[in-house]
Amino acid sequence: MTERGAMNPSAGGGHAGPPDIIPDIIPVDLVNSVMRPRAETLEHVPRQNNAPPADLFDQLQRATGLQAVDIVDSLPTNPPPMGSPLRNGADEQNGGTDQNGDSTDARWWSKGTSSGGRAGGITIPTTKDADNYNMSHRRRGKAFVFNHMNFESKLGLRPRNGTHNDRDNLRVVLRQLDFEVEVHNDLPYKEIERILESAALEDHADADCILVTVLSHGELGILYASDHPYKPDNLWSHFTADKCPTLAGKPKMFFIQACQGDRLDGGVQVVSRTESDAGPVSYKIPSHADFLIGYSTIPGFYSWRNTTAGSWFIQALCHVLQNEGNSRDLLSILTRVCRKVAFDFQSNVPGDYVMHENKQIPCITSMLTRDILFNQK
């Protein structure tokens, strides 16, 4: 399979085995139309003469210092201790249920508080409501490229010819963006795990972010090291805010070039017609906030790679980063990467009508809370 031209590049390596395959995307639960009532109290207190519960709120806040919070069904229950002002005899006798037989369905959570003194918790390098991540640290941060061309024979996986071009292009482009790039070729899984665990234990206080790229074979929910399959979430589980506090509130980016299945996207023919704060603020962030994961393809589908030029996704990613990496935010860049892969690439396997003229679309999963701008150092 050879490349046909700049406006219609072809895929390579797709017919000689899995073009590239990888894992399932991070499962994301979407909460739709959830009714979120105000929590009045953790016990049932009969109202007299249909009086509003305002006095209960005032009494509760004076007794405990807790504020009323929103609740969602099925949060873990955390009943007040025995003898607490929040608990009466009826609760204790009824095993924590109120007179209507309803058990408490949420624990009390304290909202973030503002204080003129020191705020507790992990310090993050930006204000709570900032639109952009702080990318003005002394270092940009580390970028790891795990490149896999050859695999142990027991896996039955063919060499990923052309991946060396992806590796070399990533090294150049990431260095231009001021990353400290580490390239690792054909590592076994235990060594990948050791490198990532070690990176998570480092002090990243003077770094903007961290970036990890994996170039390999894969399947739905699986990535391949040179010797062993593993789940993709093993790549980023070390870097959650609770495990790597010096990266809390900072971007953690993962790009994965691999297949996510064996389905093909034949595409659809279309025609385009156009006319011419006062003090420190203490608040919580989710442990998995500030992650961005870019997959070369959507779950269930092949990911194409040219045996000489490299994969479609990494070619497009490097091209757009090199041209617009310092001028656009990363999600805007990735939108352009998706467009380039979608419109400028098509498989060229005229001898096999099943593999011929297929398309691909990357899949971006963002848990970012701000924009990423790679300002020049």
C-alpha positions as CSV (number, residue, x, y, z in Angstrom):
1,M,0.0,0.0,0.0
2,T,1.5,3.3,-1.1
3,E,0.5,6.9,-0.4
4,R,-1.4,8.5,-3.2
5,G,-0.9,12.2,-2.6
6,A,-1.0,15.1,-0.3
7,M,-4.8,15.6,-0.6
8,N,-5.6,11.9,-0.5
9,P,-3.0,10.0,1.6
10,S,-3.5,6.3,1.8
11,A,-3.2,3.9,4.7
12,G,-0.5,1.4,5.2
13,G,-0.3,-1.7,7.4
14,G,-4.1,-2.1,7.5
15,H,-4.4,-5.2,5.3
16,A,-1.3,-6.9,6.6
17,G,-2.8,-7.4,10.0
18,P,-4.6,-5.1,12.4
19,P,-3.8,-1.5,11.2
20,D,-3.3,-0.6,14.9
21,I,-5.7,-1.3,17.7
22,I,-6.4,0.0,21.2
23,P,-8.6,0.3,24.2
24,D,-12.0,1.3,25.1
25,I,-12.4,4.9,25.8
26,I,-12.6,6.0,29.4
27,P,-16.1,5.1,30.6
28,V,-18.0,8.3,31.2
29,D,-21.3,8.4,33.0
30,L,-23.5,11.3,31.8
31,V,-26.1,12.5,34.4
32,N,-29.1,13.6,32.5
33,S,-32.1,15.5,33.9
34,V,-31.2,14.6,37.5
35,M,-33.5,16.3,40.0
36,R,-31.3,17.7,42.8
37,P,-33.4,18.7,45.8
38,R,-32.0,20.8,48.6
39,A,-31.1,18.7,51.7
40,E,-32.9,20.1,54.7
41,T,-31.8,17.7,57.4
42,L,-30.6,14.2,57.9
43,E,-33.6,13.3,60.0
44,H,-37.3,13.7,59.7
45,V,-38.7,16.5,61.8
46,P,-42.4,17.1,61.7
47,R,-43.4,20.6,60.8
48,Q,-45.9,22.4,62.9
49,N,-48.7,24.2,61.2
50,N,-47.0,23.7,57.9
51,A,-44.3,26.2,58.9
52,P,-41.3,26.6,56.5
53,P,-38.1,24.8,57.5
54,A,-36.0,27.9,57.7
55,D,-35.5,27.6,61.5
56,L,-34.3,24.1,61.0
57,F,-31.6,25.3,58.6
58,D,-30.5,28.0,61.0
59,Q,-30.5,25.6,64.0
60,L,-28.5,23.0,62.0
61,Q,-25.9,25.4,60.8
62,R,-25.4,26.9,64.3
63,A,-25.0,23.4,65.8
64,T,-22.7,21.9,63.2
65,G,-21.3,24.7,61.0
66,L,-22.4,22.7,57.9
67,Q,-24.2,24.4,55.0
68,A,-27.1,23.1,53.1
69,V,-25.9,21.2,50.0
70,D,-27.3,19.7,46.8
71,I,-27.7,15.9,46.8
72,V,-27.8,13.2,44.2
73,D,-29.4,9.8,44.7
74,S,-27.3,6.9,45.8
75,L,-24.4,8.9,47.3
76,P,-22.9,6.9,50.2
77,T,-24.7,7.3,53.5
78,N,-22.8,8.8,56.4
79,P,-25.3,9.2,59.3
80,P,-24.5,11.5,62.2
81,P,-22.9,9.9,65.3
82,M,-25.2,8.7,68.1
83,G,-26.2,11.5,70.4
84,S,-25.6,14.1,67.7
85,P,-28.1,17.0,67.6
86,L,-28.9,15.7,64.1
87,R,-30.2,12.4,65.4
88,N,-33.2,11.9,67.5
89,G,-34.6,8.8,69.3
90,A,-36.9,7.9,66.5
91,D,-34.0,7.6,64.1
92,E,-32.0,5.4,66.4
93,Q,-35.0,3.1,67.0
94,N,-35.9,2.9,63.3
95,G,-32.4,2.0,62.2
96,G,-31.7,5.4,60.5
97,T,-35.1,5.7,58.8
98,D,-37.5,8.5,59.3
99,Q,-41.2,8.3,60.1
100,N,-42.1,7.8,56.4
101,G,-39.7,4.9,56.1
102,D,-37.2,6.8,53.9
103,S,-33.5,6.2,54.7
104,T,-31.0,9.0,54.3
105,D,-29.6,9.0,50.7
106,A,-26.7,11.4,51.0
107,R,-24.0,12.5,53.4
108,W,-23.5,16.1,54.3
109,W,-20.8,17.9,52.3
110,S,-19.3,21.2,53.2
111,K,-19.1,23.8,50.4
112,G,-15.8,25.5,49.7
113,T,-15.1,28.4,52.1
114,S,-13.2,31.6,51.7
115,S,-10.8,32.6,54.4
116,G,-8.5,35.5,55.0
117,G,-5.9,33.1,56.4
118,R,-4.3,30.1,55.0
119,A,-6.4,27.7,52.8
120,G,-6.0,24.0,53.5
121,G,-5.3,21.4,50.8
122,I,-3.1,21.0,47.8
123,T,-2.0,24.3,46.3
124,I,-2.6,24.7,42.6
125,P,-0.9,27.2,40.3
126,T,-3.9,29.2,39.1
127,T,-7.0,31.0,40.4
128,K,-10.2,29.1,40.7
129,D,-12.0,30.9,37.9
130,A,-9.1,31.3,35.5
131,D,-9.9,30.5,31.9
132,N,-6.4,29.2,31.0
133,Y,-4.1,26.8,32.7
134,N,-0.9,28.4,34.1
135,M,1.7,27.6,31.4
136,S,4.3,30.0,32.8
137,H,6.3,27.7,35.0
138,R,10.1,27.3,34.5
139,R,9.6,24.1,32.6
140,R,6.9,22.9,30.1
141,G,7.2,19.4,31.6
142,K,8.0,15.9,30.5
143,A,6.6,14.1,27.4
144,F,6.9,10.3,27.1
145,V,6.7,8.5,23.8
146,F,6.2,4.8,24.1
147,N,6.8,3.5,20.5
148,H,6.1,-0.1,19.6
149,M,7.1,-1.6,16.3
150,N,8.0,-5.2,17.2
151,F,6.2,-7.6,19.6
152,E,7.0,-11.0,21.1
153,S,6.0,-13.9,18.8
154,K,3.6,-15.2,21.4
155,L,1.3,-12.2,20.8
156,G,0.9,-13.0,17.1
157,L,1.2,-9.3,16.2
158,R,2.9,-8.1,13.0
159,P,5.5,-5.3,13.1
160,R,4.1,-1.8,12.9
161,N,6.1,-0.5,10.0
162,G,6.2,3.2,9.6
163,T,5.8,3.9,13.4
164,H,9.4,5.2,13.5
165,N,8.2,8.2,11.5
166,D,5.5,8.9,14.1
167,R,8.1,8.6,16.8
168,D,10.6,10.9,15.2
169,N,7.9,13.5,14.2
170,L,6.6,13.6,17.8
171,R,10.1,14.0,19.2
172,V,10.7,17.1,17.0
173,V,7.3,18.7,17.5
174,L,7.2,18.2,21.2
175,R,10.7,19.6,21.6
176,Q,9.6,22.7,19.7
177,L,6.8,23.1,22.3
178,D,9.5,23.0,25.0
179,F,8.8,19.5,26.3
180,E,11.6,17.4,27.7
181,V,11.0,14.3,25.5
182,E,11.8,10.8,26.5
183,V,11.4,8.1,23.8
184,H,11.1,4.4,24.6
185,N,11.0,1.7,22.0
186,D,9.4,-1.7,22.3
187,L,9.3,-1.8,26.1
188,P,7.6,-4.7,28.1
189,Y,4.7,-3.7,30.2
190,K,6.5,-3.8,33.6
191,E,9.0,-1.3,32.3
192,I,6.3,1.0,31.0
193,E,4.6,0.8,34.4
194,R,7.9,1.5,36.2
195,I,8.6,4.6,34.2
196,L,5.1,6.0,34.7
197,E,5.1,5.3,38.5
198,S,8.5,6.9,38.8
199,A,7.2,10.0,36.8
200,A,4.2,10.3,39.1
201,L,6.6,10.4,42.2
202,E,8.7,13.2,40.8
203,D,8.2,16.8,41.8
204,H,6.4,18.7,39.0
205,A,6.0,21.9,41.0
206,D,8.0,23.9,38.4
207,A,6.4,22.2,35.3
208,D,3.3,23.2,33.4
209,C,2.0,19.8,32.5
210,I,2.8,16.2,31.5
211,L,2.2,14.4,28.2
212,V,2.2,10.7,27.3
213,T,1.9,9.1,23.9
214,V,1.6,5.4,23.0
215,L,2.0,4.0,19.5
216,S,1.0,0.4,19.4
217,H,-1.5,-2.3,18.4
218,G,-4.7,-2.5,20.4
219,E,-8.2,-3.8,20.7
220,L,-11.3,-2.6,22.4
221,G,-10.2,-2.0,26.0
222,I,-6.7,-3.2,25.4
223,L,-3.2,-1.8,24.5
224,Y,-0.2,-3.9,23.8
225,A,3.2,-3.6,25.2
226,S,5.9,-5.6,23.5
227,D,5.2,-8.6,25.7
228,H,1.7,-8.2,27.3
229,P,-1.7,-6.6,26.8
230,Y,-2.8,-4.0,29.4
231,K,-5.7,-1.7,30.1
232,P,-5.2,1.9,28.9
233,D,-6.3,3.4,32.2
234,N,-3.1,2.0,33.6
235,L,-1.4,4.9,31.8
236,W,-3.1,7.7,33.6
237,S,-4.1,6.2,36.9
238,H,-0.8,7.2,38.5
239,F,-1.4,10.9,37.8
240,T,-4.7,11.6,39.5
241,A,-4.5,14.6,41.9
242,D,-4.6,12.5,45.0
243,K,-1.6,10.4,43.8
244,C,0.5,13.1,42.1
245,P,-0.3,16.3,44.0
246,T,2.4,18.4,42.1
247,L,0.3,17.9,38.9
248,A,-3.0,18.8,40.6
249,G,-4.8,21.5,38.7
250,K,-2.4,21.0,35.7
251,P,-3.0,19.4,32.3
252,K,-2.3,15.7,31.9
253,M,-2.5,14.7,28.2
254,F,-2.5,11.3,26.7
255,F,-2.5,10.5,23.0
256,I,-3.0,6.9,21.8
257,Q,-2.4,5.7,18.3
258,A,-3.9,2.2,18.1
259,C,-7.0,0.4,16.9
260,Q,-10.1,0.1,19.1
261,G,-11.6,-2.8,17.2
262,D,-11.9,-4.3,13.8
263,R,-14.7,-2.4,12.2
264,L,-14.2,-0.3,9.1
265,D,-15.7,3.1,8.3
266,G,-16.6,3.3,4.7
267,G,-17.5,6.9,4.9
268,V,-20.5,8.7,3.2
269,Q,-20.3,10.7,0.0
270,V,-21.3,14.3,0.6
271,V,-21.4,17.5,-1.5
272,S,-20.6,20.8,0.0
273,R,-22.6,23.9,-1.1
274,T,-21.8,27.2,0.3
275,E,-22.6,30.9,-0.3
276,S,-20.4,33.5,-0.7
277,D,-11.0,36.5,44.8
278,A,-10.6,38.5,48.1
279,G,-8.4,35.9,49.9
280,P,-7.3,32.3,49.6
281,V,-10.2,30.0,48.5
282,S,-10.3,26.4,49.6
283,Y,-12.4,24.2,47.3
284,K,-12.4,20.6,46.0
285,I,-11.6,19.4,42.5
286,P,-12.3,15.9,41.2
287,S,-9.3,13.5,41.3
288,H,-9.7,12.9,37.6
289,A,-10.1,16.5,36.5
290,D,-7.6,18.1,34.1
291,F,-7.1,15.0,31.9
292,L,-7.3,14.9,28.2
293,I,-7.2,11.7,26.2
294,G,-6.9,11.7,22.4
295,Y,-7.6,8.4,20.6
296,S,-6.7,7.9,17.0
297,T,-10.1,6.4,16.3
298,I,-13.5,5.8,17.9
299,P,-14.3,2.7,19.9
300,G,-14.8,-0.5,17.8
301,F,-12.9,0.7,14.7
302,Y,-9.6,0.3,13.0
303,S,-6.9,2.9,13.1
304,W,-5.0,3.4,9.9
305,R,-1.2,3.6,9.5
306,N,0.9,4.2,6.3
307,T,3.8,1.8,6.3
308,T,6.2,4.5,5.2
309,A,4.8,7.9,6.3
310,G,3.3,6.8,9.7
311,S,-0.2,6.8,11.1
312,W,-2.9,9.2,9.9
313,F,-3.6,10.5,13.4
314,I,0.0,11.2,14.4
315,Q,0.8,12.8,11.0
316,A,-2.1,15.2,11.4
317,L,-1.4,15.9,15.1
318,C,2.2,16.8,14.4
319,H,1.3,18.9,11.4
320,V,-1.2,21.0,13.2
321,L,0.9,21.3,16.4
322,Q,3.9,22.5,14.4
323,N,1.8,25.1,12.6
324,E,-0.6,26.3,15.3
325,G,0.8,24.9,18.6
326,N,1.7,28.3,19.9
327,S,-1.4,30.2,18.6
328,R,-4.5,28.1,19.4
329,D,-5.7,26.3,22.5
330,L,-5.2,22.5,22.4
331,L,-8.9,21.6,22.0
332,S,-9.2,23.9,19.0
333,I,-6.0,22.2,17.7
334,L,-7.5,18.8,18.1
335,T,-10.6,19.8,16.3
336,R,-8.4,20.7,13.4
337,V,-6.6,17.4,13.7
338,C,-10.0,15.5,13.6
339,R,-10.9,17.5,10.4
340,K,-7.6,16.8,8.8
341,V,-7.8,13.0,9.5
342,A,-11.5,13.0,8.4
343,F,-11.1,14.9,5.1
344,D,-7.5,14.5,3.9
345,F,-7.0,10.7,4.4
346,Q,-8.5,7.7,2.7
347,S,-7.2,4.1,2.5
348,N,-5.8,3.0,-0.9
349,V,-6.0,-0.7,-1.2
350,P,-7.4,-1.2,-4.8
351,G,-6.7,-5.0,-4.6
352,D,-9.2,-5.4,-1.7
353,Y,-12.6,-3.8,-2.0
354,V,-13.3,-4.3,1.7
355,M,-10.2,-2.3,2.8
356,H,-10.3,0.2,-0.1
357,E,-11.3,3.8,0.3
358,N,-12.1,3.7,4.1
359,K,-12.1,6.7,6.4
360,Q,-11.2,7.4,10.1
361,I,-12.2,9.9,12.7
362,P,-10.2,10.5,16.0
363,C,-12.0,10.6,19.3
364,I,-11.1,13.2,22.0
365,T,-12.1,12.7,25.6
366,S,-11.6,15.9,27.7
367,M,-11.9,16.3,31.4
368,L,-10.1,19.7,31.1
369,T,-11.4,22.6,33.2
370,R,-9.5,25.3,31.4
371,D,-7.9,26.1,28.0
372,I,-4.4,24.8,27.3
373,L,-2.2,27.4,25.5
374,F,1.4,26.4,24.7
375,N,2.8,29.9,25.0
376,Q,6.4,30.2,24.0
377,K,9.0,29.9,26.8
